[in-house]
């Protein structure tokens, strides 16, 4: 399963992580965040964000770890996504 397919079929990712979808950009994500912050501040609400850069996160993960995750019962869909990520990024 390719990452794009996983992202586009996940309702949670579609709603909150549009920047992971092909064709979206960091600028789009920042504009969305700015809008959300403005709405929250205008309504006297808190605005929290978490930014994670995974661009190098899996560069040191070995295939044995993927096999161990499988033996621990991690779902095939998640493992397929992880393997796709490793093949693309490493």
N, C-alpha and C positions, 0 to 999 in steps of 0.2 A: 504494500500500500504506500503510495507516495504521500509526502507531507501535504501537498496542495489538496489532495483528495480528503485527507484527514481533516484539515482545517476547514474546508468548505462544507463538510458534513457534520461539524460539531456546532450545535446551537450556542453553546457557551462561548466558543471562540468567535463565532460570527457576531455575537452581540458585543463582546468586550475586547476582542483583540483583532480588530479589523486590519491592523498593520501587518498581520501575518499572512493575509490573503494576497495572492498574486495580483498585481496591478495597483495595489495600495502603496503608499509611501510613508516615510517618516514624517514628512511635512503634513500629510493627511492626518496622521495619528496625533501630531502636536496640535493641529487645528482643532481636532475633536476634543483633545484634553483641555485646551484653552476654553472652548465653549462650555464643557462640563464644569470647569473651575468657576467660570463666570456665573453660571446658573446657581451653583452651590453657594457662592459668596453672596449673591443677590438674595438668596433665601436664608441667609445666616446659618448655613450648613458647613460642615467640614468637607474638605476635598483632599483625598489621599490618592497617591499614585505609586505604583511600583514599576520600576524599569529593570528589565533583566536582559543582559546581553549574553546570548548563548553561542555566539559565533565561534568561540574556541573551546566551549565547555566539554565537548565530546572528543576532542582531538587526541586524548590520551586513554580513552576507554578501549579496552581490548575485547575481542570477540568472545573470550571465555566468560566475561561478565554478562554478555547478552545470553549466553547459554545457561548461566547460573540463574539469571532472572526468569528464564523459561522454566527451569526446574522448580523454582519457587512459586510458580503459578501465575506469573504476570501474563496478561491476556495477549493473544496472538496479534491483535490489532495494534496494541501499544508497542509490542516488539517489532512488528513490521515497520511501524513509523520510525522507531529508533534505528533500525538497521538501514532504512532509507536515508535517514539523516547522516548516519556514519558514512555510508557510501558516497554521499554527495559532498560532505564537508571535509572528510579526511583525505 
